Amino acid sequence: MRELLSNRYLLLAARFILGMVFIVAAIPKVGGPESFAASIEAYELLPVFAVNAIAIAVPWIELICGLFLVAGVYTRSAAALLGTLLAVFIVAISAAVLRGLNIDCGCFGGTDGSPVGWGKVLEDVALLVPAWLILRSGAEAAPD
């Protein structure tokens, strides 16, 4: 296991994959927070007064953390934040599926059109793997 966690090419791939997924997911949401707010509201999990703040904050967190991972700075902190977001997304999508909601996940902004389902849950679980690898890899990278 130690060799796996110290393989710099594996960690580079994990950083790049996780970072790029979140950069690509964040860009349309940053540009259209009202559409993302509608997606959040459709989950029926948050009070209405919190939806707009979440719709503005989450895409920026995704974008900044994704950029940090690709750039190789604050990698463990960025992976921890994105792992936390992934856990929240897993709970939210699972709750929507279990309640039989027929809604779009909102994962890649308003143009995504992907319905919630167990496949989306599995995608988010799969994205936890690179986040975990980065977290377990060692020292925090910081700018010089």
MARTOR-415931 format. One record per atom (N, C-alpha, C): residue number from 1; residue in one letter; atom name; x, y, z. Coordinates in nm, 2 decimals. Atoms other than C-alpha are relative to their C-alpha. Example, Ala and Ser with C-alpha at 12.3 -4.5 7.8 and 13.67 -1.06 7.14 Angstrom:
REM MARTOR-415931
{1, 'a', 'N', {0.09, -0.12, 0.00}}
{1, 'a', 'CA', {1.23, -0.45, 0.78}}
{1, 'a', 'C', {0.09, 0.12, 0.00}}
{2, 's', 'N', {-0.09, -0.11, 0.00}}
{2, 's', 'CA', {1.37, -0.11, 0.71}}
{2, 's', 'C', {-0.08, 0.11, 0.08}}
//
This chain:
REM MARTOR-415931
{1, 'm', 'N', {0.08, -0.12, 0.00}}
{1, 'm', 'CA', {0.00, 0.00, 0.00}}
{1, 'm', 'C', {0.09, 0.13, 0.00}}
{2, 'r', 'N', {-0.09, -0.11, -0.01}}
{2, 'r', 'CA', {0.29, 0.23, 0.09}}
{2, 'r', 'C', {0.05, 0.04, -0.14}}
{3, 'e', 'N', {-0.05, -0.03, 0.14}}
{3, 'e', 'CA', {0.43, 0.20, -0.27}}
{3, 'e', 'C', {-0.11, 0.06, -0.08}}
{4, 'l', 'N', {0.11, -0.06, 0.08}}
{4, 'l', 'CA', {0.09, 0.28, -0.42}}
{4, 'l', 'C', {-0.01, 0.15, 0.04}}
{5, 'l', 'N', {0.02, -0.14, -0.04}}
{5, 'l', 'CA', {0.06, 0.60, -0.21}}
{5, 'l', 'C', {0.12, 0.08, -0.03}}
{6, 's', 'N', {-0.11, -0.08, 0.04}}
{6, 's', 'CA', {0.41, 0.71, -0.30}}
{6, 's', 'C', {0.03, 0.00, -0.15}}
{7, 'n', 'N', {-0.02, 0.00, 0.14}}
{7, 'n', 'CA', {0.38, 0.65, -0.67}}
{7, 'n', 'C', {-0.04, 0.14, -0.05}}
{8, 'r', 'N', {0.03, -0.14, 0.04}}
{8, 'r', 'CA', {0.41, 1.00, -0.80}}
{8, 'r', 'C', {-0.08, 0.01, -0.13}}
{9, 'y', 'N', {0.08, 0.00, 0.12}}
{9, 'y', 'CA', {0.26, 0.92, -1.14}}
{9, 'y', 'C', {-0.15, -0.03, 0.03}}
{10, 'l', 'N', {0.14, 0.03, -0.04}}
{10, 'l', 'CA', {-0.05, 0.77, -0.98}}
{10, 'l', 'C', {-0.06, 0.12, 0.07}}
{11, 'l', 'N', {0.05, -0.11, -0.07}}
{11, 'l', 'CA', {-0.08, 1.07, -0.75}}
{11, 'l', 'C', {-0.02, 0.12, -0.10}}
{12, 'l', 'N', {0.01, -0.10, 0.10}}
{12, 'l', 'CA', {-0.03, 1.31, -1.05}}
{12, 'l', 'C', {-0.13, -0.02, -0.08}}
{13, 'a', 'N', {0.13, 0.03, 0.07}}
{13, 'a', 'CA', {-0.31, 1.13, -1.24}}
{13, 'a', 'C', {-0.12, 0.02, 0.09}}
{14, 'a', 'N', {0.12, -0.03, -0.09}}
{14, 'a', 'CA', {-0.54, 1.14, -0.93}}
{14, 'a', 'C', {-0.03, 0.14, 0.01}}
{15, 'r', 'N', {0.02, -0.14, -0.01}}
{15, 'r', 'CA', {-0.48, 1.51, -0.89}}
{15, 'r', 'C', {-0.06, 0.06, -0.13}}
{16, 'f', 'N', {0.05, -0.05, 0.13}}
{16, 'f', 'CA', {-0.54, 1.58, -1.26}}
{16, 'f', 'C', {-0.14, -0.04, -0.03}}
{17, 'i', 'N', {0.14, 0.05, 0.02}}
{17, 'i', 'CA', {-0.85, 1.36, -1.29}}
{17, 'i', 'C', {-0.10, 0.07, 0.09}}
{18, 'l', 'N', {0.10, -0.06, -0.09}}
{18, 'l', 'CA', {-1.02, 1.49, -0.98}}
{18, 'l', 'C', {-0.01, 0.15, -0.02}}
{19, 'g', 'N', {0.00, -0.14, 0.03}}
{19, 'g', 'CA', {-0.91, 1.85, -1.05}}
{19, 'g', 'C', {-0.08, 0.04, -0.12}}
{20, 'm', 'N', {0.06, -0.03, 0.13}}
{20, 'm', 'CA', {-1.03, 1.85, -1.41}}
{20, 'm', 'C', {-0.15, -0.03, 0.01}}
{21, 'v', 'N', {0.15, 0.03, -0.02}}
{21, 'v', 'CA', {-1.37, 1.69, -1.32}}
{21, 'v', 'C', {-0.07, 0.11, 0.07}}
{22, 'f', 'N', {0.06, -0.11, -0.08}}
{22, 'f', 'CA', {-1.44, 1.96, -1.07}}
{22, 'f', 'C', {0.01, 0.14, -0.07}}
{23, 'i', 'N', {-0.01, -0.12, 0.08}}
{23, 'i', 'CA', {-1.31, 2.24, -1.30}}
{23, 'i', 'C', {-0.11, 0.01, -0.10}}
{24, 'v', 'N', {0.10, 0.01, 0.10}}
{24, 'v', 'CA', {-1.53, 2.12, -1.58}}
{24, 'v', 'C', {-0.14, 0.01, 0.06}}
{25, 'a', 'N', {0.13, -0.01, -0.07}}
{25, 'a', 'CA', {-1.83, 2.08, -1.34}}
{25, 'a', 'C', {-0.03, 0.14, 0.05}}
{26, 'a', 'N', {0.02, -0.13, -0.06}}
{26, 'a', 'CA', {-1.78, 2.42, -1.19}}
{26, 'a', 'C', {-0.03, 0.12, -0.10}}
{27, 'i', 'N', {0.00, -0.12, 0.09}}
{27, 'i', 'CA', {-1.75, 2.65, -1.49}}
{27, 'i', 'C', {-0.15, 0.03, -0.04}}
{28, 'p', 'N', {0.14, -0.04, 0.04}}
{28, 'p', 'CA', {-2.12, 2.63, -1.61}}
{28, 'p', 'C', {-0.08, 0.05, 0.12}}
{29, 'k', 'N', {0.07, -0.04, -0.12}}
{29, 'k', 'CA', {-2.24, 2.66, -1.25}}
{29, 'k', 'C', {0.04, 0.14, 0.05}}
{30, 'v', 'N', {-0.05, -0.14, -0.04}}
{30, 'v', 'CA', {-2.02, 2.97, -1.18}}
{30, 'v', 'C', {-0.07, 0.10, -0.10}}
{31, 'g', 'N', {0.06, -0.09, 0.10}}
{31, 'g', 'CA', {-2.16, 3.12, -1.50}}
{31, 'g', 'C', {-0.16, 0.01, 0.00}}
{32, 'g', 'N', {0.15, 0.00, 0.00}}
{32, 'g', 'CA', {-2.53, 3.03, -1.43}}
{32, 'g', 'C', {-0.05, -0.04, 0.14}}
{33, 'p', 'N', {0.04, 0.04, -0.14}}
{33, 'p', 'CA', {-2.59, 3.02, -1.05}}
{33, 'p', 'C', {-0.15, -0.02, 0.01}}
{34, 'e', 'N', {0.15, 0.01, -0.01}}
{34, 'e', 'CA', {-2.97, 3.06, -1.10}}
{34, 'e', 'C', {-0.04, -0.14, -0.04}}
{35, 's', 'N', {0.03, 0.13, 0.04}}
{35, 's', 'CA', {-2.98, 2.73, -1.29}}
{35, 's', 'C', {0.04, -0.10, 0.10}}
{36, 'f', 'N', {-0.05, 0.10, -0.10}}
{36, 'f', 'CA', {-2.77, 2.55, -1.03}}
{36, 'f', 'C', {-0.09, 0.01, 0.12}}
{37, 'a', 'N', {0.09, -0.02, -0.11}}
{37, 'a', 'CA', {-3.00, 2.70, -0.76}}
{37, 'a', 'C', {-0.13, -0.08, -0.02}}
{38, 'a', 'N', {0.12, 0.08, 0.03}}
{38, 'a', 'CA', {-3.30, 2.54, -0.93}}
{38, 'a', 'C', {0.03, -0.15, 0.01}}
{39, 's', 'N', {-0.03, 0.14, -0.02}}
{39, 's', 'CA', {-3.12, 2.21, -0.94}}
{39, 's', 'C', {0.01, -0.04, 0.15}}
{40, 'i', 'N', {-0.01, 0.02, -0.14}}
{40, 'i', 'CA', {-3.04, 2.24, -0.57}}
{40, 'i', 'C', {-0.14, -0.01, 0.07}}
{41, 'e', 'N', {0.14, 0.00, -0.06}}
{41, 'e', 'CA', {-3.40, 2.33, -0.48}}
{41, 'e', 'C', {-0.08, -0.12, -0.03}}
{42, 'a', 'N', {0.07, 0.12, 0.04}}
{42, 'a', 'CA', {-3.53, 2.03, -0.67}}
{42, 'a', 'C', {0.02, -0.12, 0.09}}
{43, 'y', 'N', {-0.03, 0.11, -0.09}}
{43, 'y', 'CA', {-3.36, 1.80, -0.42}}
{43, 'y', 'C', {-0.09, 0.00, 0.13}}
{44, 'e', 'N', {0.09, -0.02, -0.11}}
{44, 'e', 'CA', {-3.60, 1.94, -0.15}}
{44, 'e', 'C', {0.07, -0.04, 0.13}}
{45, 'l', 'N', {-0.07, 0.04, -0.12}}
{45, 'l', 'CA', {-3.33, 1.90, 0.12}}
{45, 'l', 'C', {0.03, 0.13, 0.08}}
{46, 'l', 'N', {-0.04, -0.12, -0.07}}
{46, 'l', 'CA', {-3.25, 2.26, 0.21}}
{46, 'l', 'C', {-0.11, 0.10, 0.01}}
{47, 'p', 'N', {0.10, -0.10, -0.01}}
{47, 'p', 'CA', {-3.46, 2.55, 0.33}}
{47, 'p', 'C', {0.03, 0.10, -0.12}}
{48, 'v', 'N', {0.00, -0.09, 0.11}}
{48, 'v', 'CA', {-3.53, 2.80, 0.05}}
{48, 'v', 'C', {0.11, 0.11, 0.02}}
{49, 'f', 'N', {-0.09, -0.11, -0.02}}
{49, 'f', 'CA', {-3.32, 3.08, 0.21}}
{49, 'f', 'C', {0.14, -0.04, -0.01}}
{50, 'a', 'N', {-0.14, 0.05, 0.01}}
{50, 'a', 'CA', {-3.00, 2.86, 0.19}}
{50, 'a', 'C', {0.04, -0.03, -0.14}}
{51, 'v', 'N', {-0.03, 0.05, 0.13}}
{51, 'v', 'CA', {-3.03, 2.76, -0.17}}
{51, 'v', 'C', {0.09, 0.09, -0.08}}
{52, 'n', 'N', {-0.08, -0.10, 0.08}}
{52, 'n', 'CA', {-2.89, 3.08, -0.33}}
{52, 'n', 'C', {0.14, 0.01, 0.05}}
{53, 'a', 'N', {-0.14, -0.01, -0.05}}
{53, 'a', 'CA', {-2.59, 3.10, -0.10}}
{53, 'a', 'C', {0.08, -0.13, -0.04}}
{54, 'i', 'N', {-0.07, 0.12, 0.03}}
{54, 'i', 'CA', {-2.51, 2.73, -0.16}}
{54, 'i', 'C', {0.03, 0.00, -0.15}}
{55, 'a', 'N', {-0.01, 0.00, 0.15}}
{55, 'a', 'CA', {-2.56, 2.78, -0.54}}
{55, 'a', 'C', {0.12, 0.09, -0.04}}
{56, 'i', 'N', {-0.11, -0.09, 0.03}}
{56, 'i', 'CA', {-2.30, 3.06, -0.53}}
{56, 'i', 'C', {0.13, -0.06, 0.05}}
{57, 'a', 'N', {-0.12, 0.04, -0.07}}
{57, 'a', 'CA', {-2.05, 2.91, -0.29}}
{57, 'a', 'C', {0.06, -0.13, -0.06}}
{58, 'v', 'N', {-0.05, 0.13, 0.04}}
{58, 'v', 'CA', {-2.02, 2.55, -0.41}}
{58, 'v', 'C', {0.07, 0.00, -0.13}}
{59, 'p', 'N', {-0.08, 0.00, 0.13}}
{59, 'p', 'CA', {-1.92, 2.61, -0.77}}
{59, 'p', 'C', {0.14, 0.07, 0.02}}
{60, 'w', 'N', {-0.13, -0.07, -0.02}}
{60, 'w', 'CA', {-1.64, 2.85, -0.65}}
{60, 'w', 'C', {0.09, -0.09, 0.08}}
{61, 'i', 'N', {-0.08, 0.10, -0.08}}
{61, 'i', 'CA', {-1.52, 2.59, -0.40}}
{61, 'i', 'C', {0.05, -0.11, -0.10}}
{62, 'e', 'N', {-0.04, 0.10, 0.10}}
{62, 'e', 'CA', {-1.52, 2.33, -0.68}}
{62, 'e', 'C', {0.11, 0.05, -0.09}}
{63, 'l', 'N', {-0.10, -0.06, 0.10}}
{63, 'l', 'CA', {-1.33, 2.56, -0.92}}
{63, 'l', 'C', {0.13, 0.02, 0.06}}
{64, 'i', 'N', {-0.13, -0.03, -0.07}}
{64, 'i', 'CA', {-1.07, 2.67, -0.67}}
{64, 'i', 'C', {0.07, -0.12, 0.04}}
{65, 'c', 'N', {-0.07, 0.12, -0.04}}
{65, 'c', 'CA', {-1.00, 2.33, -0.53}}
{65, 'c', 'C', {0.05, -0.08, -0.13}}
{66, 'g', 'N', {-0.04, 0.07, 0.13}}
{66, 'g', 'CA', {-0.99, 2.18, -0.89}}
{66, 'g', 'C', {0.13, 0.07, -0.05}}
{67, 'l', 'N', {-0.12, -0.07, 0.05}}
{67, 'l', 'CA', {-0.73, 2.45, -0.99}}
{67, 'l', 'C', {0.11, -0.03, 0.09}}
{68, 'f', 'N', {-0.11, 0.04, -0.09}}
{68, 'f', 'CA', {-0.53, 2.38, -0.68}}
{68, 'f', 'C', {0.06, -0.14, -0.02}}
{69, 'l', 'N', {-0.04, 0.14, 0.03}}
{69, 'l', 'CA', {-0.52, 2.01, -0.76}}
{69, 'l', 'C', {0.08, -0.01, -0.12}}
{70, 'v', 'N', {-0.07, 0.00, 0.13}}
{70, 'v', 'CA', {-0.41, 2.07, -1.12}}
{70, 'v', 'C', {0.13, 0.07, 0.02}}
{71, 'a', 'N', {-0.12, -0.07, -0.02}}
{71, 'a', 'CA', {-0.15, 2.32, -1.01}}
{71, 'a', 'C', {0.09, -0.06, 0.10}}
{72, 'g', 'N', {-0.09, 0.07, -0.10}}
{72, 'g', 'CA', {-0.02, 2.10, -0.73}}
{72, 'g', 'C', {0.02, 0.08, 0.13}}
{73, 'v', 'N', {-0.01, -0.08, -0.13}}
{73, 'v', 'CA', {-0.08, 2.35, -0.44}}
{73, 'v', 'C', {-0.11, -0.03, 0.09}}
{74, 'y', 'N', {0.11, 0.03, -0.10}}
{74, 'y', 'CA', {-0.27, 2.28, -0.12}}
{74, 'y', 'C', {-0.08, -0.13, -0.04}}
{75, 't', 'N', {0.07, 0.11, 0.06}}
{75, 't', 'CA', {-0.35, 1.94, -0.27}}
{75, 't', 'C', {-0.08, -0.08, 0.10}}
{76, 'r', 'N', {0.08, 0.08, -0.10}}
{76, 'r', 'CA', {-0.45, 1.76, 0.05}}
{76, 'r', 'C', {-0.12, 0.08, 0.05}}
{77, 's', 'N', {0.11, -0.08, -0.04}}
{77, 's', 'CA', {-0.67, 2.05, 0.16}}
{77, 's', 'C', {-0.11, 0.00, -0.10}}
{78, 'a', 'N', {0.09, -0.01, 0.11}}
{78, 'a', 'CA', {-0.83, 2.07, -0.18}}
{78, 'a', 'C', {-0.07, -0.14, -0.01}}
{79, 'a', 'N', {0.06, 0.13, 0.01}}
{79, 'a', 'CA', {-0.88, 1.69, -0.19}}
{79, 'a', 'C', {-0.10, -0.03, 0.12}}
{80, 'a', 'N', {0.09, 0.01, -0.12}}
{80, 'a', 'CA', {-1.03, 1.70, 0.16}}
{80, 'a', 'C', {-0.14, 0.07, -0.02}}
{81, 'l', 'N', {0.12, -0.08, 0.03}}
{81, 'l', 'CA', {-1.28, 1.97, 0.06}}
{81, 'l', 'C', {-0.09, -0.07, -0.11}}
{82, 'l', 'N', {0.08, 0.07, 0.11}}
{82, 'l', 'CA', {-1.38, 1.79, -0.26}}
{82, 'l', 'C', {-0.05, -0.13, 0.04}}
{83, 'g', 'N', {0.05, 0.13, -0.05}}
{83, 'g', 'CA', {-1.41, 1.46, -0.08}}
{83, 'g', 'C', {-0.12, 0.02, 0.09}}
{84, 't', 'N', {0.11, -0.04, -0.09}}
{84, 't', 'CA', {-1.64, 1.63, 0.17}}
{84, 't', 'C', {-0.12, 0.03, -0.09}}
{85, 'l', 'N', {0.11, -0.03, 0.09}}
{85, 'l', 'CA', {-1.85, 1.77, -0.12}}
{85, 'l', 'C', {-0.05, -0.13, -0.06}}
{86, 'l', 'N', {0.05, 0.12, 0.06}}
{86, 'l', 'CA', {-1.86, 1.43, -0.28}}
{86, 'l', 'C', {-0.09, -0.08, 0.09}}
{87, 'a', 'N', {0.08, 0.07, -0.10}}
{87, 'a', 'CA', {-1.99, 1.28, 0.04}}
{87, 'a', 'C', {-0.14, 0.06, 0.01}}
{88, 'v', 'N', {0.13, -0.07, 0.00}}
{88, 'v', 'CA', {-2.26, 1.54, 0.05}}
{88, 'v', 'C', {-0.08, -0.03, -0.12}}
{89, 'f', 'N', {0.07, 0.03, 0.13}}
{89, 'f', 'CA', {-2.35, 1.48, -0.32}}
{89, 'f', 'C', {-0.05, -0.14, 0.01}}
{90, 'i', 'N', {0.05, 0.14, -0.01}}
{90, 'i', 'CA', {-2.37, 1.10, -0.25}}
{90, 'i', 'C', {-0.12, -0.01, 0.09}}
{91, 'v', 'N', {0.11, 0.00, -0.09}}
{91, 'v', 'CA', {-2.61, 1.16, 0.04}}
{91, 'v', 'C', {-0.12, 0.06, -0.07}}
{92, 'a', 'N', {0.11, -0.07, 0.06}}
{92, 'a', 'CA', {-2.82, 1.41, -0.16}}
{92, 'a', 'C', {-0.06, -0.08, -0.12}}
{93, 'i', 'N', {0.04, 0.08, 0.11}}
{93, 'i', 'CA', {-2.84, 1.19, -0.47}}
{93, 'i', 'C', {-0.07, -0.12, 0.04}}
{94, 's', 'N', {0.06, 0.12, -0.06}}
{94, 's', 'CA', {-2.92, 0.88, -0.27}}
{94, 's', 'C', {-0.14, 0.03, 0.06}}
{95, 'a', 'N', {0.13, -0.04, -0.06}}
{95, 'a', 'CA', {-3.20, 1.06, -0.08}}
{95, 'a', 'C', {-0.10, 0.03, -0.11}}
{96, 'a', 'N', {0.10, -0.03, 0.11}}
{96, 'a', 'CA', {-3.35, 1.18, -0.41}}
{96, 'a', 'C', {-0.04, -0.13, -0.07}}
{97, 'v', 'N', {0.04, 0.13, 0.06}}
{97, 'v', 'CA', {-3.34, 0.83, -0.56}}
{97, 'v', 'C', {-0.09, -0.07, 0.09}}
{98, 'l', 'N', {0.09, 0.08, -0.09}}
{98, 'l', 'CA', {-3.49, 0.67, -0.25}}
{98, 'l', 'C', {-0.14, 0.07, 0.01}}
{99, 'r', 'N', {0.13, -0.06, -0.01}}
{99, 'r', 'CA', {-3.77, 0.93, -0.25}}
{99, 'r', 'C', {-0.07, 0.00, -0.13}}
{100, 'g', 'N', {0.07, 0.01, 0.13}}
{100, 'g', 'CA', {-3.84, 0.87, -0.62}}
{100, 'g', 'C', {0.00, 0.13, -0.07}}
{101, 'l', 'N', {0.00, -0.13, 0.07}}
{101, 'l', 'CA', {-3.76, 1.22, -0.73}}
{101, 'l', 'C', {0.06, -0.02, -0.15}}
{102, 'n', 'N', {-0.04, 0.01, 0.14}}
{102, 'n', 'CA', {-3.73, 1.24, -1.11}}
{102, 'n', 'C', {0.06, 0.14, -0.04}}
{103, 'i', 'N', {-0.06, -0.13, 0.02}}
{103, 'i', 'CA', {-3.48, 1.54, -1.13}}
{103, 'i', 'C', {0.14, -0.02, -0.06}}
{104, 'd', 'N', {-0.13, 0.00, 0.05}}
{104, 'd', 'CA', {-3.16, 1.63, -1.30}}
{104, 'd', 'C', {0.10, 0.02, 0.12}}
{105, 'c', 'N', {-0.10, 0.00, -0.11}}
{105, 'c', 'CA', {-2.85, 1.59, -1.08}}
{105, 'c', 'C', {0.06, 0.14, 0.02}}
{106, 'g', 'N', {-0.06, -0.13, -0.01}}
{106, 'g', 'CA', {-2.72, 1.94, -1.15}}
{106, 'g', 'C', {0.15, -0.01, 0.01}}
{107, 'c', 'N', {-0.14, 0.03, -0.02}}
{107, 'c', 'CA', {-2.37, 1.79, -1.15}}
{107, 'c', 'C', {0.09, 0.09, -0.09}}
{108, 'f', 'N', {-0.08, -0.09, 0.09}}
{108, 'f', 'CA', {-2.24, 1.99, -1.45}}
{108, 'f', 'C', {-0.07, 0.12, -0.05}}
{109, 'g', 'N', {0.08, -0.12, 0.03}}
{109, 'g', 'CA', {-2.47, 2.28, -1.44}}
{109, 'g', 'C', {-0.13, -0.03, -0.07}}
{110, 'g', 'N', {0.13, 0.02, 0.06}}
{110, 'g', 'CA', {-2.80, 2.34, -1.61}}
{110, 'g', 'C', {-0.01, -0.07, -0.13}}
{111, 't', 'N', {0.00, 0.06, 0.13}}
{111, 't', 'CA', {-2.70, 2.20, -1.94}}
{111, 't', 'C', {0.02, -0.15, 0.00}}
{112, 'd', 'N', {-0.04, 0.14, -0.02}}
{112, 'd', 'CA', {-2.61, 1.86, -1.80}}
{112, 'd', 'C', {-0.12, -0.09, -0.04}}
{113, 'g', 'N', {0.12, 0.08, 0.03}}
{113, 'g', 'CA', {-2.96, 1.70, -1.80}}
{113, 'g', 'C', {0.01, -0.14, 0.04}}
{114, 's', 'N', {-0.02, 0.13, -0.05}}
{114, 's', 'CA', {-2.83, 1.39, -1.62}}
{114, 's', 'C', {-0.10, -0.03, 0.11}}
{115, 'p', 'N', {0.09, 0.02, -0.12}}
{115, 'p', 'CA', {-3.10, 1.24, -1.40}}
{115, 'p', 'C', {0.07, -0.07, 0.11}}
{116, 'v', 'N', {-0.05, 0.07, -0.12}}
{116, 'v', 'CA', {-3.03, 1.13, -1.05}}
{116, 'v', 'C', {-0.02, -0.15, -0.01}}
{117, 'g', 'N', {0.02, 0.14, 0.00}}
{117, 'g', 'CA', {-2.98, 0.76, -1.01}}
{117, 'g', 'C', {0.12, -0.06, 0.07}}
{118, 'w', 'N', {-0.11, 0.06, -0.07}}
{118, 'w', 'CA', {-2.75, 0.50, -0.86}}
{118, 'w', 'C', {0.12, 0.00, -0.08}}
{119, 'g', 'N', {-0.12, -0.02, 0.08}}
{119, 'g', 'CA', {-2.51, 0.54, -1.15}}
{119, 'g', 'C', {0.07, 0.13, 0.04}}
{120, 'k', 'N', {-0.06, -0.13, -0.05}}
{120, 'k', 'CA', {-2.45, 0.90, -1.03}}
{120, 'k', 'C', {0.06, -0.02, 0.13}}
{121, 'v', 'N', {-0.06, 0.03, -0.13}}
{121, 'v', 'CA', {-2.39, 0.77, -0.68}}
{121, 'v', 'C', {0.13, -0.07, -0.02}}
{122, 'l', 'N', {-0.13, 0.08, 0.02}}
{122, 'l', 'CA', {-2.13, 0.52, -0.81}}
{122, 'l', 'C', {0.10, 0.09, -0.06}}
{123, 'e', 'N', {-0.10, -0.09, 0.06}}
{123, 'e', 'CA', {-1.96, 0.80, -1.02}}
{123, 'e', 'C', {0.06, 0.08, 0.12}}
{124, 'd', 'N', {-0.06, -0.08, -0.11}}
{124, 'd', 'CA', {-1.92, 1.01, -0.70}}
{124, 'd', 'C', {0.08, -0.09, 0.09}}
{125, 'v', 'N', {-0.08, 0.09, -0.08}}
{125, 'v', 'CA', {-1.80, 0.71, -0.50}}
{125, 'v', 'C', {0.13, -0.03, -0.07}}
{126, 'a', 'N', {-0.13, 0.03, 0.08}}
{126, 'a', 'CA', {-1.54, 0.64, -0.78}}
{126, 'a', 'C', {0.09, 0.13, 0.02}}
{127, 'l', 'N', {-0.08, -0.12, -0.01}}
{127, 'l', 'CA', {-1.43, 1.01, -0.75}}
{127, 'l', 'C', {0.06, 0.01, 0.14}}
{128, 'l', 'N', {-0.06, 0.00, -0.13}}
{128, 'l', 'CA', {-1.37, 0.95, -0.38}}
{128, 'l', 'C', {0.14, -0.07, 0.01}}
{129, 'v', 'N', {-0.13, 0.08, 0.00}}
{129, 'v', 'CA', {-1.08, 0.71, -0.47}}
{129, 'v', 'C', {0.12, 0.10, -0.02}}
{130, 'p', 'N', {-0.11, -0.09, 0.01}}
{130, 'p', 'CA', {-0.85, 0.98, -0.61}}
{130, 'p', 'C', {0.01, 0.10, 0.11}}
{131, 'a', 'N', {-0.01, -0.09, -0.11}}
{131, 'a', 'CA', {-0.94, 1.21, -0.33}}
{131, 'a', 'C', {0.06, -0.07, 0.12}}
{132, 'w', 'N', {-0.06, 0.08, -0.10}}
{132, 'w', 'CA', {-0.85, 0.94, -0.08}}
{132, 'w', 'C', {0.15, -0.02, -0.02}}
{133, 'l', 'N', {-0.14, 0.02, 0.04}}
{133, 'l', 'CA', {-0.52, 0.87, -0.26}}
{133, 'l', 'C', {0.08, 0.13, 0.03}}
{134, 'i', 'N', {-0.06, -0.13, -0.03}}
{134, 'i', 'CA', {-0.43, 1.24, -0.24}}
{134, 'i', 'C', {0.02, 0.02, 0.15}}
{135, 'l', 'N', {0.00, -0.03, -0.14}}
{135, 'l', 'CA', {-0.52, 1.27, 0.12}}
{135, 'l', 'C', {0.10, -0.09, 0.07}}
{136, 'r', 'N', {-0.09, 0.09, -0.07}}
{136, 'r', 'CA', {-0.32, 0.96, 0.22}}
{136, 'r', 'C', {0.15, 0.01, -0.05}}
{137, 's', 'N', {-0.13, 0.00, 0.07}}
{137, 's', 'CA', {-0.02, 1.05, 0.00}}
{137, 's', 'C', {0.12, 0.06, 0.08}}
{138, 'g', 'N', {-0.11, -0.05, -0.08}}
{138, 'g', 'CA', {0.18, 1.26, 0.25}}
{138, 'g', 'C', {-0.02, 0.15, 0.02}}
{139, 'a', 'N', {-0.01, -0.15, -0.03}}
{139, 'a', 'CA', {0.28, 1.63, 0.29}}
{139, 'a', 'C', {-0.08, 0.08, -0.09}}
{140, 'e', 'N', {0.08, -0.10, 0.07}}
{140, 'e', 'CA', {0.07, 1.92, 0.19}}
{140, 'e', 'C', {0.09, 0.08, -0.09}}
{141, 'a', 'N', {-0.07, -0.09, 0.09}}
{141, 'a', 'CA', {0.20, 2.10, -0.12}}
{141, 'a', 'C', {-0.05, 0.14, 0.02}}
{142, 'a', 'N', {0.04, -0.14, -0.02}}
{142, 'a', 'CA', {0.21, 2.47, -0.08}}
{142, 'a', 'C', {0.09, 0.09, -0.10}}
{143, 'p', 'N', {-0.08, -0.08, 0.09}}
{143, 'p', 'CA', {0.33, 2.75, -0.30}}
{143, 'p', 'C', {0.13, 0.05, 0.07}}
{144, 'd', 'N', {-0.13, -0.05, -0.05}}
{144, 'd', 'CA', {0.69, 2.87, -0.26}}
{144, 'd', 'C', {0.00, 0.14, 0.05}}
//
